[in-house]
Amino acid sequence: MAVDYEKLVGNLVKPLVVHPDDVEVKKLSEDDHKITVQVLVHSDDLGRVIGKNGRIANAIRTIAYASASRAHKKITINIDAF
């Protein structure tokens, strides 16, 4: 069963932000063992997604890692604002 990592990360990020319509999640690359996902949020929401000392971002990454490890893949999540 293939996992839609864009949808997974989007569903984790959207409830955290004030501007959920401005959240963009893109899969930048995917090969046999590595996936790169980019999350773009409104500049006002960047702190909400990263969290104090990066705790929320690390929690999002941990959930995504757990999902990707079931498929024997590594996932990298880049969070940025526009």
Contacts in CASP RR format, 6 or more apart in sequence:
PFRMAT RR
TARGET T0000
AUTHOR 0000-0000-0000
METHOD contacts of the structure
MODEL  1
MAVDYEKLVGNLVKPLVVHPDDVEVKKLSEDDHKITVQVLVHSDDLGRVI
GKNGRIANAIRTIAYASASRAHKKITINIDAF
2 71 0 8 1.000
3 67 0 8 1.000
3 68 0 8 1.000
3 70 0 8 1.000
3 71 0 8 1.000
5 27 0 8 1.000
5 35 0 8 1.000
5 37 0 8 1.000
5 64 0 8 1.000
5 67 0 8 1.000
5 68 0 8 1.000
5 75 0 8 1.000
6 25 0 8 1.000
6 26 0 8 1.000
6 27 0 8 1.000
6 37 0 8 1.000
7 25 0 8 1.000
8 63 0 8 1.000
8 64 0 8 1.000
8 67 0 8 1.000
9 25 0 8 1.000
9 37 0 8 1.000
9 39 0 8 1.000
9 60 0 8 1.000
9 64 0 8 1.000
9 77 0 8 1.000
10 23 0 8 1.000
10 25 0 8 1.000
10 39 0 8 1.000
12 60 0 8 1.000
12 63 0 8 1.000
12 64 0 8 1.000
13 23 0 8 1.000
13 25 0 8 1.000
13 39 0 8 1.000
13 41 0 8 1.000
13 49 0 8 1.000
13 60 0 8 1.000
14 20 0 8 1.000
14 23 0 8 1.000
16 45 0 8 1.000
16 48 0 8 1.000
16 49 0 8 1.000
16 56 0 8 1.000
17 23 0 8 1.000
17 41 0 8 1.000
17 42 0 8 1.000
17 45 0 8 1.000
17 48 0 8 1.000
17 49 0 8 1.000
18 42 0 8 1.000
18 44 0 8 1.000
18 45 0 8 1.000
18 48 0 8 1.000
19 41 0 8 1.000
19 42 0 8 1.000
19 44 0 8 1.000
19 45 0 8 1.000
22 40 0 8 1.000
22 41 0 8 1.000
22 42 0 8 1.000
22 45 0 8 1.000
22 82 0 8 1.000
23 39 0 8 1.000
23 40 0 8 1.000
23 41 0 8 1.000
23 42 0 8 1.000
23 45 0 8 1.000
24 39 0 8 1.000
24 40 0 8 1.000
24 41 0 8 1.000
24 82 0 8 1.000
25 37 0 8 1.000
25 38 0 8 1.000
25 39 0 8 1.000
25 40 0 8 1.000
26 37 0 8 1.000
26 38 0 8 1.000
26 40 0 8 1.000
27 35 0 8 1.000
27 36 0 8 1.000
27 37 0 8 1.000
28 36 0 8 1.000
28 37 0 8 1.000
28 38 0 8 1.000
28 78 0 8 1.000
29 35 0 8 1.000
29 36 0 8 1.000
30 36 0 8 1.000
32 73 0 8 1.000
33 72 0 8 1.000
33 73 0 8 1.000
33 74 0 8 1.000
34 73 0 8 1.000
34 74 0 8 1.000
34 75 0 8 1.000
34 76 0 8 1.000
35 68 0 8 1.000
35 73 0 8 1.000
35 74 0 8 1.000
35 75 0 8 1.000
35 76 0 8 1.000
36 75 0 8 1.000
36 76 0 8 1.000
36 78 0 8 1.000
37 64 0 8 1.000
37 75 0 8 1.000
37 76 0 8 1.000
37 77 0 8 1.000
37 78 0 8 1.000
38 77 0 8 1.000
38 78 0 8 1.000
38 80 0 8 1.000
39 49 0 8 1.000
39 77 0 8 1.000
39 78 0 8 1.000
39 79 0 8 1.000
39 80 0 8 1.000
40 80 0 8 1.000
40 81 0 8 1.000
40 82 0 8 1.000
41 49 0 8 1.000
41 79 0 8 1.000
41 80 0 8 1.000
41 81 0 8 1.000
41 82 0 8 1.000
42 81 0 8 1.000
42 82 0 8 1.000
43 81 0 8 1.000
43 82 0 8 1.000
45 81 0 8 1.000
46 79 0 8 1.000
46 80 0 8 1.000
46 81 0 8 1.000
48 56 0 8 1.000
49 56 0 8 1.000
49 57 0 8 1.000
49 60 0 8 1.000
49 79 0 8 1.000
50 56 0 8 1.000
50 57 0 8 1.000
50 79 0 8 1.000
51 57 0 8 1.000
57 77 0 8 1.000
57 79 0 8 1.000
60 77 0 8 1.000
61 75 0 8 1.000
61 77 0 8 1.000
64 75 0 8 1.000
64 77 0 8 1.000
65 74 0 8 1.000
65 75 0 8 1.000
67 75 0 8 1.000
68 74 0 8 1.000
68 75 0 8 1.000
END
